[in-house]
Amino acid sequence: MGKEGFIEALVRPTVRALTPYSSARDEYDGAGNKMIFLDANENPFDNGLNRYPDPHQKSLKKLIARVRSLSPDQILLGNGSDEVLDLLFRVFCEPYTDAVITLPPTYGMYAVLAGINAVENIEIPLTPDFQPDVDQILEKAGAHTKMIFLCSPNNPTGNSLDPARVLAILEGFTGLVVIDEAYIDFSEAEGFVPLLKTHPNLVVTQTLSKAFGLAGIRLGMCFAAPEIIAFLKRVKPPYNVNELTQQRARTALSNLDKVAREIGELKASRAQLRKGLLDIPFIEEVFPTDANFILARVDNARLRYRQLVDKGIVVRDRSSQLGCANTLRFTVGTPEENTALLNTLKILDT
Ligand SMILES: Cc1ncc(COP(=O)(O)O)c(C=O)c1O
């Protein structure tokens, strides 16, 4: 890996040839500037939001770069990581020609995005202990396979992927390896961001939706080599991260103590919830987790799901996922919510 120009060669020809849209705020940044801005057809009356947001999110990226030990040119921000993942498809995968590899059971959006973008989705199941089958993956990756999607910790199983296997994929595959780390802050594992230094084909996505408690603002992050980020920036809508989101994200990233406190509480609750679930007679297996949810195998997932809904508790039935027959996924809630869940599970009819 590391051949000059290999990233450009992976990019769709249309994107390579594209002259990106240049917005008014690309040419002059309006924020805190004394100039008179009559260039973007904005309403001049100041209400704090009458100007377009910074399309490059410079101050927010500076903060993220500091927190994740990266440089701003290694960061692309999007309207949730779902937008970032979609941009990866649109930049690298030629419809009706290219393919990606996904490893079920995993986050459903990779398959949906492949479908939307008319890209073949080659599914290679995780092993029974939910780890990537490296040999199968490298064998099935063909000349048109542009990306492999790994999710660590994985949704819905909760486990982290084995770093040695991830490294083998990174080193054996000539396309991009996208590692979705939506849940990384709940894990004891360091995550794969440090490998960006040595592996130019690595892309890591993260989000403020989970550990940062900001699913409502929609802020997804993509970390990759500057060359990859530059291509993604060509395709992203100019103002894809709105001003309120940028403000709120900056506040969160300036108060990391609060985030760390909440993560600590959620991890403690996770351990307690796990212990409680193990005591429920109809729960047959509770899978290990590094995320803020727990997957458990029950006697009859459809029945238990309905019974819980009838008692006012909504969990996720993951039984339709490969290798997840009769499983329910429980998100870790507040201590009160977790107690309510356990107390309800205890009294369900058998
Ligand atoms: C693995 C994984 N990636 C990404 C997302 C979506 O993140 P966002 O809210 O940033 O779009 C989720 C949401 O559940 C997820 O489970």
The ligand as an SDF file (V2000), in Angstrom:
LIG
                    3D

 16 16  0  0  0  0  0  0  0  0999 V2000
  -22.6270    1.6520   13.3840 C   0  0  0  0  0  0  0  0  0  0  0  0
  -23.3680    2.9180   13.1560 C   0  0  0  0  0  0  0  0  0  0  0  0
  -22.8650    3.8190   12.3150 N   0  0  0  0  0  0  0  0  0  0  0  0
  -23.4880    4.9830   12.0780 C   0  0  0  0  0  0  0  0  0  0  0  0
  -24.6940    5.2740   12.6890 C   0  0  0  0  0  0  0  0  0  0  0  0
  -25.3790    6.5580   12.3480 C   0  0  0  0  0  0  0  0  0  0  0  0
  -24.7360    7.6130   12.9210 O   0  0  0  0  0  0  0  0  0  0  0  0
  -25.2230    9.0950   12.6900 P   0  0  0  0  0  0  0  0  0  0  0  0
  -26.2360    9.4070   13.7300 O   0  0  0  0  0  0  0  0  0  0  0  0
  -23.9540    9.8940   12.8660 O   0  0  0  0  0  0  0  0  0  0  0  0
  -25.7500    9.2060   11.2910 O   0  0  0  0  0  0  0  0  0  0  0  0
  -25.2600    4.3730   13.5720 C   0  0  0  0  0  0  0  0  0  0  0  0
  -26.5430    4.6680   14.2110 C   0  0  0  0  0  0  0  0  0  0  0  0
  -27.1760    3.9020   14.8700 O   0  0  0  0  0  0  0  0  0  0  0  0
  -24.5850    3.1620   13.8090 C   0  0  0  0  0  0  0  0  0  0  0  0
  -25.0880    2.2310   14.6310 O   0  0  0  0  0  0  0  0  0  0  0  0
  1  2  1  0
  2  3  1  0
  2 15  2  0
  3  4  2  0
  4  5  1  0
  5  6  1  0
  5 12  2  0
  6  7  1  0
  7  8  1  0
  8  9  2  0
  8 10  1  0
  8 11  1  0
 12 13  1  0
 12 15  1  0
 13 14  2  0
 15 16  1  0
M  END
$$$$
